[in-house]
Amino acid sequence: MEKKPLFTGPKKPAGANQKQQARKNDKDKGDQYAINEHIRAKEVRLVGDNVEQGVYPIAEALRIADDLELDLIEISPNAQPPVCRVLDYQKFLYQQRKRLKEQKAKSTKVVVKEIRFGPQTDDHDYNFKLKHAMEFLKEGSKVKAYVFFKGRSILFKEQGEVLLLRFANDLEDYGKVEQMPVLEGKRMIIMLSPKKK
């Protein structure tokens, strides 16, 4: 026996209420902006293109946005009265994301490169690591150099300090000492930051 599908009501045409659904989804994602009917203020200050700026009752502001087929977006909820902008909500979110991306690109990321020595590092190994440290500082990275003491080698901590001070001295043309050698557990650490060009 063939089962008939249950009647679920008339089908909506494809694309109907798509914009409203997109807005609802954005609202569900916890966006920090209240839009349209979600704005709770009784009156708002209206800004945006193609609108006469000023203070309007919320119903009037919603009607203006609706007439322009745009959204009413609360951009400054703590102002008295709250500031709302008439703009397409998806376009507004896109502009916000773009602005954040530009700000992230402008903020410089600090990279810290680590160089490890033993208390009895020979000259060949020392020079090899020194060359790498020069390259790191030239490219703008910070250098964290440390001497790792295994077992009884902690007895040679003066030797480790001398090694790190020599390392900092050899790099004085490329970087400046940010932190003098300090013993942290089994490691003696020195921090160098690149010299500003």
Disulfide bonds with the S-S distance in Angstrom:
none
